[in-house]
Amino acid sequence: MRKLLGRTRARVLEAIAERPGCTTTELAAAARIAVASASEHTAVLRQAGLVRTVRHRNTALHTSAPLGLALLNGRSHRN
């Protein structure tokens, strides 16, 4: 999976799966990246159908999409 997504994007996908409904700020802290970078990575993952983002007032909340969970689960079975 890391080869497909890249190390940081894979870490972002994993962090979202571990913290359903996390904010971009929480995600950035969990993935050890800047908030702007977390926002960029979630946009790419969302366009790929791997995560879902909903807005609540001025906050974005991220959760894994079924395809993202399937990708993560498939990876864990191969390791």
C-alpha positions as CSV (number, residue, x, y, z in Angstrom):
1,M,0.0,0.0,0.0
2,R,2.8,2.4,0.8
3,K,4.2,2.0,-2.8
4,L,0.7,2.8,-4.2
5,L,-0.1,5.8,-2.0
6,G,3.3,6.9,-0.7
7,R,4.4,6.8,2.9
8,T,2.8,10.0,4.1
9,R,-0.6,9.4,2.4
10,A,-0.7,5.8,3.7
11,R,0.0,7.2,7.2
12,V,-2.9,9.7,6.7
13,L,-5.3,6.9,5.6
14,E,-4.3,4.8,8.6
15,A,-4.7,7.7,11.0
16,I,-8.2,8.4,9.7
17,A,-9.2,4.7,10.1
18,E,-7.9,4.7,13.7
19,R,-9.7,8.0,14.5
20,P,-13.1,8.0,12.7
21,G,-14.5,11.6,12.7
22,C,-11.2,13.2,13.3
23,T,-10.6,16.9,12.4
24,T,-7.9,18.0,10.0
25,T,-5.9,19.3,13.0
26,E,-6.2,16.0,14.9
27,L,-5.2,14.2,11.7
28,A,-2.2,16.4,11.2
29,A,-1.0,15.7,14.7
30,A,-1.6,11.9,14.4
31,A,0.3,11.7,11.1
32,R,3.0,14.2,12.2
33,I,2.5,16.6,9.3
34,A,1.4,20.2,8.9
35,V,-2.3,21.0,8.9
36,A,-2.1,22.3,5.3
37,S,-0.4,19.0,4.2
38,A,-3.1,17.0,6.0
39,S,-5.8,18.9,4.1
40,E,-4.1,18.3,0.8
41,H,-3.7,14.6,1.5
42,T,-7.3,14.2,2.5
43,A,-8.4,15.9,-0.7
44,V,-6.5,13.4,-2.8
45,L,-7.7,10.5,-0.8
46,R,-11.3,11.8,-1.0
47,Q,-11.1,12.1,-4.8
48,A,-9.8,8.5,-4.9
49,G,-12.9,7.4,-2.9
50,L,-10.8,6.3,0.1
51,V,-12.0,8.8,2.7
52,R,-15.2,10.8,3.3
53,T,-15.2,14.3,4.6
54,V,-18.2,16.1,6.1
55,R,-18.3,19.7,7.3
56,H,-19.6,20.7,10.7
57,R,-19.7,24.5,10.9
58,N,-16.1,25.4,10.1
59,T,-14.6,22.0,10.8
60,A,-13.9,19.1,8.4
61,L,-14.4,15.7,9.9
62,H,-12.8,12.8,8.1
63,T,-13.8,9.1,8.1
64,S,-12.7,6.1,6.1
65,A,-14.8,5.1,3.1
66,P,-15.4,1.4,2.5
67,L,-12.8,1.4,-0.3
68,G,-10.2,2.9,2.1
69,L,-11.0,0.3,4.7
70,A,-10.8,-2.5,2.2
71,L,-7.4,-1.3,1.1
72,L,-6.1,-1.2,4.7
73,N,-7.6,-4.6,5.5
74,G,-6.1,-6.1,2.3
75,R,-2.7,-4.7,3.3
76,S,-2.9,-6.2,6.8
77,H,-3.6,-9.6,5.4
78,R,-0.5,-9.6,3.2
79,N,1.9,-8.6,6.0
